[in-house]
C-alpha cells in the first residue's frame, strides 16, 4: 500500500450539547453538507481523516478516525486529549495499521509513545461517538473500532484502583480489566 501522510485536522462540533444551537441549528446553516464533503475529500486523498468533538456536559472531548473501516481496518477513537495530541496519536496508529501492523484486541502498542504503551481496546458500540464514520459507511461496510487507552502518569490503566484517568469513558472492556 502507498504510505498515507497524516490526515488534516477537521474540527467540527458535531452537534454536541456544548455547541450553541445544537444539531438542528448546525444543519440549518448548511454546514453539515460542507463538512461531510470535506471529510469525503480527505478520506479520498489520504485514506482517512481525523474528527475532533468538543466536550459535552457529561463527556470529555474526543477524537476519532473516519475512513479506515472503508478498507477493512478498525476506526480509532481517543478520549480526553486535546486536538493536537489526539491527531498525532490517531494518525500514528492509523498509519501503522495502514502499513499492515499486526495489532489485535487488547494489544499493547509500544512504538508510538516516547515512554510507555497504549492499549487498543475493542469498542463495543460506536454509533453514538463515531458518527461520521457511520455516516460514511451508510451500512455498506461494518464500522469496527479500537479505543486508544493510555495509562495515567503513574502507569495505572483507567480500570485500576487509584487511576487518574478512570473518569474517561471506556467503549469496551479490555481483557486486562476482567476479574480473574
C-alpha positions, -999 to 999 in steps of 0.1 A, spaced: 0 0 0 10 36 -5 21 54 26 -6 79 37 5 112 51 -13 124 82 -48 134 75 -57 171 80 -74 181 112 -111 185 108 -127 205 136 -164 205 139 -186 202 170 -209 175 155 -239 187 174 -226 180 209 -246 197 238 -218 223 242 -224 237 207 -247 267 206 -279 258 188 -271 221 186 -276 198 156 -307 215 142 -291 249 140 -259 235 125 -278 216 98 -299 247 91 -268 267 85 -258 242 58 -225 232 75 -233 195 76 -232 190 38 -200 210 35 -183 192 64 -194 158 50 -179 168 16 -147 178 33 -144 145 52 -150 126 20 -123 146 2 -98 139 30 -106 102 31 -102 100 -7 -69 119 -6 -53 104 25 -72 72 33 -87 86 65 -95 118 83 -95 127 120 -126 142 135 -125 161 168 -155 165 190 -158 193 217 -165 183 253 -201 180 262 -219 185 296 -211 149 307 -183 139 284 -147 150 277 -135 160 243 -127 131 220 -113 124 185 -117 96 161 -108 85 126 -131 84 97 -124 62 66 -103 33 79 -133 10 80 -138 16 43 -107 -6 37 -115 -32 64 -94 -16 92 -109 -6 126 -116 31 132 -98 46 162 -111 67 190 -93 86 218 -109 104 248 -96 132 269 -68 146 249 -65 179 230 -69 180 192 -31 182 185 -21 153 207 -51 132 196 -44 140 160 -8 129 163 -17 97 182 -46 87 160 -25 93 129 5 74 142 -16 43 150 -37 46 118 -5 49 97 8 17 113 -25 -1 107 -25 11 71 10 -2 66 0 -36 79 9 -36 116 -5 -68 131 -23 -52 160 -51 -72 178 -77 -65 205 -61 -55 238 -27 -51 221 -1 -30 240 13 -7 214 48 5 224 61 21 192 40 53 193 46 70 227 81 83 237 76 64 271 52 37 279 25 19 259 -11 25 249 -37 -2 246 -61 -9 218 -95 -19 233 -122 -32 211 -151 -7 212 -185 -23 216 -210 3 204 -196 32 184 -228 46 168 -230 75 194 -194 85 192 -181 77 157 -210 95 139 -191 105 108 -175 70 103 -210 55 104 -224 82 81 -196 75 55 -202 37 57 -240 42 54 -245 5 61 -223 -6 32 -195 -19 54 -191 -26 91 -176 1 114 -155 -17 139 -133 4 162 -105 3 187 -102 28 215 -67 40 222 -64 38 260 -35 54 278 -24 49 314 -21 78 338 13 94 347 19 67 373 13 39 347 -22 29 360 -49 20 335 -84 35 339 -97 3 354 -70 1 380 -76 15 415 -63 50 420 -61 57 383 -62 94 375 -78 86 341 -107 65 355 -131 93 346 -126 88 308 -152 67 290 -144 32 280 -163 20 250 -153 -17 256 -139 -39 283 -103 -48 279 -93 -83 290 -68 -68 314 -96 -53 334 -116 -86 337 -119 -101 372 -98 -134 375 
